[in-house]
Amino acid sequence: MRVLLVMTDVDWYEDAGYADAWVRALEAEGAEVERLARIPADWPVSGPPPGRYDLAIAHVLVEEVVAYAPTFALATLLEAAGVPLLNPVASLVASADKLVTHAVWAAAGLPQPAAWDLAQVRDWPMPGRQMVLKPSLGDGARYIELVGDLDAAHRVEEGWRADEAAGGHRRGTSLLQEWIAEPACARVFATPTTTSLVYEKSRDDGALVTHGTTYPRVHEASPELEQLAQRMVAALGGGLMGVDVLIEPGGRLVALEANAPFGFDVTDPGQGRWVARAALAVAERAAAVAA
């Protein structure tokens, strides 16, 4: 099995170690792995080598989708040339923008926190309650805040736009989202038909966001959580994603977000094995269909 890992090689991301973790996990399952960060110089003339890759894993960061960076261009080229992508280009785009993700999941009837485009809101959607303000672009829980009214939300947004104008991260649409207090936040690696173990993220008492990619509690998924995680990926047209599910104190499950590019705990070989096997299974199914 020949796999092409499409991932940026910029210094600020290379040091995270995710590329090495992906390569180790895939090679441990017998795959031959190549890695590219951009379209090779000769491909505009020759095209991608026919039949060379059984699967391309397009690990395209949100910022790269927004900026149409070289990794995203390479993923698009590979898909157009017939190389099976772990997550198709449409799912990369849909999962990169949280506004689009919520709309897709709403159409599919998935339970999720209610969310609104701040620019379209004229009256506070949840009177008497604080709400979460978050950008539709970005990851790692950046820039997420609790706000209590429209004036506060717009003040925060003004700061975002000033930072963007000064060269900071692009935030995209400003989302007002229902605040679910004191939930457990579960990271699950899922395909449309399978799910990994559940990795509950670390969160301090009273904190709005979680932190880190190490997980203090790991357990089997309930049938309800399995089904939700799989539906989250399937609705977006994905092949394998890291999805986040909030578990309310009363037990209700809600879909929070999906990540086509995801990192996993590089100290946990079990995560790497599950992810690699799930990715290679996508390639095997694509080969069976082609045959």
C-alpha positions as CSV (number, residue, x, y, z in Angstrom):
1,M,0.0,0.0,0.0
2,R,1.5,3.3,-1.1
3,V,0.3,6.4,0.8
4,L,1.0,10.0,0.1
5,L,0.9,12.3,3.2
6,V,0.1,15.8,2.1
7,M,1.2,18.1,4.9
8,T,2.8,21.4,5.3
9,D,6.5,21.6,6.1
10,V,6.6,25.0,7.7
11,D,8.7,25.2,10.9
12,W,5.9,26.2,13.3
13,Y,3.9,23.1,12.5
14,E,6.8,20.7,11.8
15,D,7.9,20.9,15.4
16,A,4.5,19.5,16.6
17,G,5.6,16.0,15.5
18,Y,2.4,15.1,13.8
19,A,4.0,14.2,10.5
20,D,6.4,11.8,12.1
21,A,3.6,10.3,14.1
22,W,1.5,9.7,10.9
23,V,4.5,8.2,9.1
24,R,5.4,5.9,12.0
25,A,1.9,4.7,12.4
26,L,1.3,4.0,8.7
27,E,4.7,2.3,8.2
28,A,4.0,0.1,11.2
29,E,0.9,-1.2,9.3
30,G,3.1,-2.0,6.3
31,A,2.4,1.0,4.2
32,E,5.0,2.8,2.1
33,V,4.8,6.5,2.8
34,E,5.8,9.5,0.8
35,R,5.3,13.1,1.9
36,L,4.7,16.3,-0.1
37,A,3.9,19.8,1.0
38,R,3.3,21.3,-2.4
39,I,2.9,20.4,-6.1
40,P,6.2,19.1,-7.4
41,A,7.9,21.2,-10.1
42,D,7.3,18.7,-12.9
43,W,3.7,17.8,-12.2
44,P,2.2,20.8,-14.2
45,V,3.8,19.1,-17.2
46,S,3.7,15.4,-16.3
47,G,0.8,15.2,-13.8
48,P,0.9,12.9,-10.8
49,P,2.5,9.5,-11.5
50,P,-0.4,7.3,-12.7
51,G,-1.2,4.5,-10.2
52,R,1.6,5.4,-7.8
53,Y,-0.6,6.2,-4.8
54,D,-3.3,4.0,-3.2
55,L,-4.3,6.8,-0.9
56,A,-3.6,10.5,-0.2
57,I,-4.0,11.8,3.3
58,A,-4.6,15.5,2.8
59,H,-3.7,17.0,6.2
60,V,-4.8,20.5,5.2
61,L,-5.0,23.0,8.1
62,V,-7.9,25.4,8.3
63,E,-5.6,28.3,7.6
64,E,-4.4,26.6,4.4
65,V,-8.0,26.0,3.2
66,V,-8.8,29.7,3.7
67,A,-5.6,30.9,1.9
68,Y,-5.6,28.2,-0.8
69,A,-2.1,27.3,0.3
70,P,0.1,24.8,-1.5
71,T,-1.1,21.8,0.5
72,F,-4.7,22.5,-0.4
73,A,-3.8,22.9,-4.1
74,L,-1.9,19.6,-4.1
75,A,-4.9,17.8,-2.5
76,T,-7.2,19.3,-5.1
77,L,-4.9,18.2,-7.9
78,L,-4.6,14.6,-6.5
79,E,-8.4,14.3,-6.2
80,A,-8.9,15.6,-9.8
81,A,-6.3,13.1,-11.0
82,G,-8.2,10.2,-9.5
83,V,-6.1,9.5,-6.4
84,P,-8.4,8.4,-3.5
85,L,-8.3,11.0,-0.7
86,L,-8.9,10.0,2.9
87,N,-11.1,13.1,3.2
88,P,-12.3,14.5,-0.1
89,V,-11.8,18.2,-0.9
90,A,-15.4,19.0,-0.2
91,S,-15.2,17.6,3.3
92,L,-11.9,19.5,3.9
93,V,-13.7,22.7,3.1
94,A,-16.9,21.9,4.9
95,S,-15.1,20.9,8.1
96,A,-12.8,23.9,8.0
97,D,-15.6,26.4,8.3
98,K,-17.7,25.9,11.5
99,L,-20.6,27.8,10.0
100,V,-20.8,25.4,7.1
101,T,-20.3,22.4,9.4
102,H,-23.3,23.5,11.6
103,A,-25.5,24.0,8.5
104,V,-24.6,20.6,7.1
105,W,-25.3,18.9,10.4
106,A,-28.5,20.8,10.8
107,A,-29.7,19.5,7.5
108,A,-28.8,16.0,8.6
109,G,-30.7,16.4,11.9
110,L,-27.7,15.9,14.2
111,P,-28.0,17.3,17.8
112,Q,-25.6,20.2,18.2
113,P,-25.4,23.5,20.1
114,A,-27.6,26.1,18.5
115,A,-25.5,28.6,16.6
116,W,-26.1,31.9,14.8
117,D,-24.1,34.1,12.5
118,L,-23.5,37.2,14.6
119,A,-23.9,39.5,11.6
120,Q,-27.5,38.3,11.2
121,V,-28.5,38.6,14.8
122,R,-30.6,41.6,15.9
123,D,-31.8,40.3,19.2
124,W,-30.0,38.2,21.8
125,P,-31.0,34.6,20.9
126,M,-31.0,33.3,24.4
127,P,-32.2,35.9,26.8
128,G,-30.7,35.8,30.3
129,R,-28.0,33.4,29.2
130,Q,-24.3,33.8,28.3
131,M,-23.3,32.5,24.9
132,V,-20.1,31.4,23.3
133,L,-18.5,33.6,20.7
134,K,-16.2,31.8,18.4
135,P,-14.7,32.3,14.9
136,S,-15.9,30.0,12.2
137,L,-12.2,29.5,11.1
138,G,-9.4,28.3,13.3
139,D,-8.7,25.4,15.6
140,G,-7.2,24.7,19.0
141,A,-10.0,26.7,20.7
142,R,-8.4,30.0,19.8
143,Y,-10.3,33.2,20.5
144,I,-13.3,31.6,22.1
145,E,-15.0,33.7,24.7
146,L,-18.2,33.9,26.8
147,V,-20.3,37.0,26.2
148,G,-23.5,38.2,27.7
149,D,-25.0,40.5,25.2
150,L,-24.7,41.8,21.6
151,D,-22.6,44.8,22.7
152,A,-20.0,42.6,24.3
153,A,-20.0,40.3,21.3
154,H,-19.4,43.1,18.9
155,R,-16.6,44.6,21.0
156,V,-14.8,41.2,20.9
157,E,-15.4,41.0,17.1
158,E,-14.0,44.5,16.6
159,G,-10.8,43.3,18.3
160,W,-10.7,40.3,15.9
161,R,-11.0,42.4,12.8
162,A,-8.4,44.9,14.0
163,D,-6.0,41.9,14.6
164,E,-6.8,40.5,11.1
165,A,-6.1,43.9,9.5
166,A,-2.7,43.9,11.3
167,G,-1.8,40.5,9.8
168,G,-3.3,38.2,12.4
169,H,-5.2,35.0,11.9
170,R,-8.3,35.2,9.8
171,R,-11.4,34.4,11.8
172,G,-14.1,34.2,9.2
173,T,-17.7,34.5,10.3
174,S,-18.3,35.3,14.0
175,L,-20.5,32.6,15.5
176,L,-22.8,33.0,18.6
177,Q,-23.3,29.5,20.0
178,E,-25.3,28.0,22.8
179,W,-23.1,27.6,25.9
180,I,-23.2,24.1,27.4
181,A,-21.8,24.4,30.9
182,E,-19.5,21.9,32.5
183,P,-19.6,19.2,29.8
184,A,-17.2,16.4,29.2
185,C,-15.5,16.9,25.8
186,A,-14.8,13.6,24.0
187,R,-12.4,13.3,21.1
188,V,-13.3,10.3,18.9
189,F,-11.6,9.2,15.7
190,A,-14.3,8.1,13.4
191,T,-15.2,6.9,9.9
192,P,-18.8,6.7,8.6
193,T,-18.9,3.1,9.9
194,T,-16.4,2.8,12.8
195,T,-15.2,4.6,15.9
196,S,-12.1,4.5,18.1
197,L,-12.1,4.5,21.8
198,V,-13.3,7.7,23.4
199,Y,-10.6,10.1,24.6
200,E,-12.0,12.7,27.1
201,K,-10.1,15.9,26.9
202,S,-8.6,17.6,29.9
203,R,-10.5,20.6,31.2
204,D,-10.1,22.5,34.4
205,D,-13.3,23.0,36.5
206,G,-15.2,26.0,35.3
207,A,-13.0,26.4,32.2
208,L,-14.6,27.2,28.9
209,V,-12.2,25.3,26.7
210,T,-10.1,22.1,27.0
211,H,-6.4,21.8,26.4
212,G,-3.8,19.4,25.0
213,T,-3.9,16.2,23.0
214,T,-3.4,14.0,26.0
215,Y,-6.5,12.5,27.6
216,P,-7.0,11.7,31.3
217,R,-10.0,9.4,30.7
218,V,-10.2,6.8,28.0
219,H,-13.2,4.4,27.5
220,E,-15.3,2.5,25.1
221,A,-17.9,4.5,23.2
222,S,-21.6,3.9,24.0
223,P,-23.8,2.9,21.0
224,E,-25.3,6.4,21.0
225,L,-21.9,8.0,20.9
226,E,-20.6,5.6,18.2
227,Q,-23.6,6.4,16.1
228,L,-23.3,10.2,16.5
229,A,-19.6,10.3,15.7
230,Q,-20.1,8.2,12.6
231,R,-23.0,10.4,11.4
232,M,-20.9,13.5,12.0
233,V,-18.2,12.2,9.6
234,A,-20.7,10.8,7.1
235,A,-22.8,14.0,6.8
236,L,-19.6,15.9,5.9
237,G,-18.6,13.3,3.3
238,G,-15.4,12.5,5.2
239,G,-13.5,9.3,5.3
240,L,-11.7,9.6,8.7
241,M,-11.9,12.6,11.1
242,G,-11.3,13.5,14.6
243,V,-14.6,14.6,16.0
244,D,-15.4,16.4,19.2
245,V,-18.6,15.5,21.1
246,L,-19.9,17.3,24.2
247,I,-21.4,15.1,26.9
248,E,-23.7,17.2,29.1
249,P,-23.9,16.4,32.8
250,G,-27.4,14.9,32.2
251,G,-26.0,12.6,29.4
252,R,-27.2,14.4,26.3
253,L,-24.7,14.2,23.4
254,V,-24.1,17.1,21.0
255,A,-21.9,17.4,18.0
256,L,-19.3,20.2,18.5
257,E,-16.9,20.1,15.6
258,A,-15.1,17.8,13.1
259,N,-11.4,18.0,12.1
260,A,-10.2,16.6,8.8
261,P,-6.6,17.4,9.8
262,F,-6.1,16.1,13.3
263,G,-3.3,15.3,15.6
264,F,-3.2,12.3,17.9
265,D,-1.3,11.6,21.1
266,V,2.2,10.7,19.8
267,T,2.9,8.9,23.1
268,D,-0.1,6.5,22.6
269,P,0.7,3.7,20.1
270,G,-2.9,2.5,20.3
271,Q,-4.2,5.7,18.8
272,G,-1.7,5.6,16.0
273,R,-2.6,1.9,15.2
274,W,-6.3,2.7,15.1
275,V,-5.9,5.8,12.9
276,A,-3.5,4.1,10.5
277,R,-5.7,1.0,10.1
278,A,-8.8,3.1,9.5
279,A,-7.0,5.2,6.9
280,L,-5.6,2.1,5.0
281,A,-9.1,0.5,5.1
282,V,-10.3,3.5,3.1
283,A,-7.7,2.8,0.5
284,E,-8.6,-0.9,0.4
285,R,-12.3,0.0,-0.2
286,A,-11.3,2.4,-3.0
287,A,-9.2,-0.3,-4.7
288,A,-12.1,-2.8,-4.4
289,V,-14.5,-0.3,-6.0
290,A,-12.0,0.4,-8.8
291,A,-11.6,-3.3,-9.5
